[in-house]
Amino acid sequence: MKSVLARESSLSARLKAVAKSSLPPAAIKELQRYRALNGSERLTYAKLRMLSGIGMASFERRPDTRGVRSVMFVCFGNIMRSPMCEALLRRMLPKPGDRRFLITSAGLHAVPGSEAHPWAIAAARDLGISLEDHRARLLSTEMVDSADVIFAMDYSNFVQIRSRWKSAGKKVFLLGAYAPNKYPEAEIPDPYHGSALETVECYKVLGACVHNLAQDLGQRGA
């Protein structure tokens, strides 16, 4: 009996390996992201993907920033994408350091106190920004409630914020809504599992998005 079960287990493992090897890398990453979500989040994720596919995802549009004073950026660990966005927006506001705006960042799975990733520090330095003093923060209810608008980097971030904090309501959007036309994707992928070069490319996209956001805040958030 044990030998039969062992053979079945081995066969199942081989079939999974074959199926995995036949899938394109993008599909494998998508499957991994889907599996990382819990039951209810998976359903929401699939729904949002469908809405995006048919061009009906309102969260992929730019928010109304009139009266916005508190902006928060959220990613997975708050060591690569979101801290860079925070630093960029502080610098790019019409009046850098404008005290009318509270700019913060946090991570859904952050280890509080963690330093920025070495790739992030290097890529930021090339753009004249220092992330060496950054320390990660774990997203909390207080942070969510105090933010006027929250920008997630990808669908997973968006789904988890919406499912874990009902108070987030309609103030969560994808930062990719501010991307230039040459970058048609709504999401800004996490370079953590990529490379230093992918981090540099990611920061170029973040820079363009935050630049457009800063202009929007300057024009409508005054």
N, C-alpha and C positions, 0 to 999 in steps of 0.2 A: 504493500500500500504506500509506504513511504517513498519507494522508488518511483511509483507512478506519479505521486504528487511532485516529486523532485523534477521528473521529466516535464510535467505540465508547467511547472514554474519556470524551468529553463526555456521551454518553448515560448511561453508568454513573454519572457524577457527578450528573447531573440526577435519576436514579432514587433515588440515596442521599439527595439533598436533599429530594425529595418524601416519601420514607419517614420521614426525620427530622422533617419539618414536621408529619407526621400523627400522630406519637407524642406522648403527654402528657409534660410536663417530667420527671415522676418516672421514667418509663420511660427517657428519654434519659439521666438521671443514673445510673440503674442500669446501663445499657449501658456508659457511660463508666467506671464503677467496675470492671465486669467486664473490660473491655479493658485496664485498667491493671495487672491481675494477670498473672503468667506462667502457662504451661500447667498445671502441677500445682496451682497456687493457684486457678485458675479452676474446676477440678473440685471442689475442697474447698469453695469458695465456693458453688457451685451446690447441693452436698449440704447444707450448713448452712442455706441458704435453704429448702430443701425440708423439713428437719427442723423449722425454725422454723414453717413453714406448717402443719404437722400437730401442733404443740405438743409435740415430742419433743426440743427443743434444751436439753440439760442446762446448757450454758454460759449460758443466759438465766436460770438460777436463781441464788439467792444462795449463795455458797460457805460452807463451814464455817470460821468465823473463830477457832475455839478455838486458842489458842497462836500466832496470827498476830502477828508483830512487825515485819515489813517489808512495806509496801504500795507498789506502783508503779502509776502511771497512765500509759497510753501512747496517743498519738494520732499524727497524720500528721507534723506538724512541730514539736511541742512549743512552739508559740507562742500557742495559743489555749485549747483545751480542757484538756489535761493539766496545764499549769502552774496553771490556776485550781483544778482539783481538788486539787492538792498544797497550795496555799495554804488552801483551804477546810478540808481535813481537819486541817491543823495547828491551825487556829483552833477547829474544832468538836469535837475530842477532849474527853472528859470533863475532862481536865486539859490545857489547851492547852500545847503544848511538851513533853508527856510524853516523857521520854527512853526509855521502854520501846519506843516505836514509831519506826521509821525510815520517813519518808514521802518519796517521790521521784517524779519524772516524767521522761519522755523521749519522743523522736519516732522513728518508723521511718524517716523521710526528713528528719530534722532537719539543719539547717546549724549545726554547733556554734558557740555564741557569739551566735546571732541573738537579737535582742530580741523581746519579746512584741509581737504585732500591736497597732497603735494602737487598734483597736476593742476588743481584749481589755483593754488598759490602762484605757480609758475605762469599759467595763462593770464591770470589777473595782473601780474607784475608787468607783463608785456604790454598791457593796456594802461599802465600807469596807476594801477590800483593795488593796494596792499590788503591781503586777507590773512596776514600772519597773526593778527590779534583776534581773529574771529573765533568764537566758541559756539558750538551748536546748541540749539534750544529745542526742546520737545514741544510740539504744538499742544496747547491747552485750551480748555473751555473759555478761560478769561481772555486769552489772545483772540480767539475766534469772535467772541462777543464784542470786543473793543475795536475790531477792524471794520472800516467802512466798506472796503472791498478786498477780496482775497484772490490772489492769482496763483493758480496751480500750474505746474509745468506739463503734466500729462493727464490722460484719462484716469489712470489709477489714483493719482493724487486727488483729482476732482471727485471721484466716486467715494473714496474713503472719507474725505472731509464732509461731503453731503450726508453720508450714511451714519457717521459717528457724531456729528453735531447738527442736529435739526435746526438749530438757531442760525446756522450758516445761510440757510434759505437761498435767496436769489442773489447773494452777493459774492458768489464764487464763480470765477471765470478762468478760461485758459489764457495764459500770457501770450500764446501764439496768435491770438486775435490781433495783436499789434505787429505781427511780422510783415515785412514788405512782400509785395506780390511775387518776388522771385523765390520766396520760401512758402510754398503753398500748404505745407503740413500744419495742422492745428496743434500738434504736440511738439514739445521740445524734449527729445529723448535724454535719458540719464547717461552721461559719459562714463559713469563709474565702472561699468563692465567693459568699457571700450579701451581707449588709449589716451596718451597725452595729446596727440594730434586731434582726436575727436573732441577733447575738452576745449582745445583752441577754437575749433569750428563751432562748437556749441556756444562758446562765449561771443562769437561774432553774431550769431543769431540773437542771443540775449541782448547784446548791445543795441541792435537795430530795434528790437521790440521795446526795450526800456526807453530808448530815444523817442519813439513815437508816443509812448505812454507819458513821458515827461512833458512833451508838447501839449498833449491832451489836457493834462492837469494844469498846465500854465494857462491854457486858453479857457478852460471851463471850470477849473477848481479855484479860481481866484475869489 
